[in-house]
Amino acid sequence: MLKLEHIQKTFNPGTLNEKHALDAIDLEVHDGDFITIVGSNGAGKSTLFNAIGGNFLCDEGRIILDDQNITFTPEYKRSKYIGRLFQDPMKGTAPHMTIQENLALAYLRAGKARTFSRITKKDKEKFQDIVAQLGIGLENRMDAPVGTLSGGQRQSLTLLMATIVPPKLLLLDEHTAALDPSAADNIMSLTNRIVKENGITCLMVTHNMKMALETGNRMLMMHQGKIIYDVCGKEKARLSVEDLMHRFHDSLNDDRIVLTED
């Protein structure tokens, strides 16, 4: 359902700050895959997401999503069928707007209505029902500004906004990293439930090796703009964190690596 063909991206070409961020990336993602992605700082993980999301045009290659060539499709159009969460809980929501208004914006972005006047009473009831599934009482605060919410509450809302109309593809860029352990566990549990219930194809970047091994059906490891390992199924299930670190010791001989076991 997602195919990357020879994707390349170099920042600041021809200067002292030249950086080969993506180096001839080839990747096929199947419908329903939940792929975790790990790698050192600067390995190209977030840059890969930016390429898929349309934050910039790649220097070379093609991006095919659901049999459609989106290589030159602008970011705002891709947002109708690609959902994304970031590490910072402050991204992805409008702090001065209410919970209900933020959900309405997400609903509009997905193309379910053209103007706010078309957000019906039934839609608002749907928003409240969806928020109630979080089990944290926000359904009783639908008129509260999002800026008054905690980081965990805000990230929960952002996840709902990204999936209120299930996207073709969901990109999770270390979306639990900035949260305390309890909030991170809650967000991860909610993520797994939403992805499974809606059959969403998902890519998730994480520095947590244990989470990467326990989550989803497939795992990639990136280094210096390349995918250096791709494992799935029973082979992935048999791996331990120690196995993984040992396997990549030679490839990841880099003092910038930041990977955690838990």
Secondary structure as UniProt FT lines:
FT   STRAND          2..11
FT   TURN            13..14
FT   TURN            16..17
FT   STRAND          19..29
FT   TURN            31..32
FT   STRAND          34..39
FT   TURN            41..42
FT   HELIX           45..53
FT   STRAND          60..65
FT   TURN            66..67
FT   STRAND          68..69
FT   TURN            71..72
FT   HELIX           75..78
FT   TURN            79..81
FT   STRAND          82..85
FT   TURN            89..92
FT   TURN            95..96
FT   HELIX           99..109
FT   TURN            110..111
FT   HELIX           116..118
FT   HELIX           121..132
FT   TURN            133..134
FT   HELIX           138..140
FT   TURN            142..143
FT   HELIX           146..148
FT   HELIX           151..163
FT   STRAND          169..173
FT   TURN            175..178
FT   HELIX           181..198
FT   STRAND          201..205
FT   HELIX           209..214
FT   STRAND          218..223
FT   TURN            224..225
FT   STRAND          226..232
FT   HELIX           233..238
FT   HELIX           241..247
FT   TURN            248..252
FT   TURN            255..256
//
